[in-house]
């Protein structure tokens, strides 16, 4: 069994809570775009945003792989392409709720939590083969995804 670490190490354990989802069956591209969008948000704001994405009311701006991706109503001015990656949003919401539960267990104030670090990167590749016509086979490769979330308690306004 592999030993997983986090991509950031400079943390104050008394003010932070972290959670990760490993080898999730979501698209690393979509998960990366969602993670860059919710980074810096308050926890309640990010959870509401992900619920809106799951209900297909608010699009996620696509900034990196945007060739032939259409415009969506409700995008911010910096991005012209957007999508509704509902599966990735559900998995990231589960990881966020896990981080919130970890923060509650540590005794942190859940009203003042801010997302300081999110990352999504490709994991293991699942290799399969599909039978095709005339006795041939085609590869069917699925890339799994790792998602990390770190919450930090901020000062009350």
N, C-alpha and C positions, 0 to 999 in steps of 0.2 A: 504494500500500500504506500503510495507516495506521500511525502510530507509537504504540505502546502504552506507557503508563506504569503506575505502581502507585498505589493510592489512599493509601498512606502513604509519607512521605519521610524521616522522622526515623529513620535506621538507622545502625548502626555496621557498615561493610562487613567488618570483620575478624572479627566474631562472628555475622553473620547470613548466611543463604542463602535465596534466594527462587526461586519458580517460579510460572508462571501457565499456565492453559489458556484459550485465546480461541476464541470462537464455537463452543462445544461444544453438541451437540444433547441437552441435558438440561433438565429443568424448573428455572427459576430459583427457584421456591418451595421445591422439595425441596433444591436445592443450598444455599440460604440457611439452611434449618433444620439441615442437616448441618454447615455451617461454624460456626454458633453453638454447636453441641454440642461440636465437637472443639477449639474455641479454648481454649488454656490447657493442653491435654493434652501429655504427653510424646509423642515421635514413635512409639515402639514401642507405647504404649498406644492411640494414635489409629489406627495401622495394624491392630491387633488388633480394635478396635471396628468399623472399617469392614469387616473380613472377616466379623465376626459379623452385620453388617447385610446383607451380600451373601448370606450363608447363611440369612437370615431367622430368626436366633436372638435378636437384640437389636433392639428397635424404636428408631426415632428420634423423640424427642418433638416434636410439632407444637405450636408456641406461637402462631403468628401467624394462619394461615388454618385454624382448627380447627372451623369449623361443619360439622356432620354427619360428623366424622372419629371413628371408634370408638376405644374404649380398647384398649390392648394390654398383655398381661402383661409385666412386667419394666420398666415405666416408673418413673422417679423420682417423688417425691411432688409436685413442682411442676407437672407436666404430666399431664393426663388423656387426651390424644389422642396417637396415635402411628401411624406407618406404617413400611413397609420399602422405602424408595426405592433399589432395588438399582442401577439404571442410574446415578443420580447418585453413589452411593457408589463405584462402579467408576471413574468419571472422576476423582473427588476423590482416590481412592487412587493413580491414575496420576500426578496432579499432585504428591501428597505424595512419591512415589518419585522424581520428577524433582527435587524440592527436596532430598531426601536425597542424590541423586547429585551435585548442585551443592555440597552441604556437604562431601562426601567429596573432591571436586576441590579445594575451598578448603583442605582439611586440617583441618576441624573434627571434633571428637569426636562421632560419630553416636549414641553411647549417652546423651549429655547434651543432646540437642536438644529444645527445647520450642517448641510452636506459639504464636507471639506475635500473629500477625495472619492471619486468614482472611476472605475476603469473596467473595460471589457476587452478581452483579448482571446484569440483562438486557442482552443485546446486540442484534444486528441482528434484524429480523423478516423471515422468509422468507414471501412472499405467493404463494399459489397459489389456484386456483379449481377446485371440484369441479362437474362437470355434474350437474344434478338433473332431475327430471321436468318435463315441459311446456316444455322449452327454456330453463330457468333455470340460473343458476350461483350457487353459495354460496362465500364466501371460506373458505380454509383457511390460517390464519395461524399460523406456528410461531415462537416466540421462542427465540433462541439465548442462551447464557449464558457469562459470563466468570467464571473462578475464579482467585483469587490466594491463595498460601500463603507465609508468611514464617516461617522457623525461626530460633531464636536459641540459641546455646550457653549453657548455664547452668553454674554451678560444680558440680563433683563433690561429692557428699555425703560 
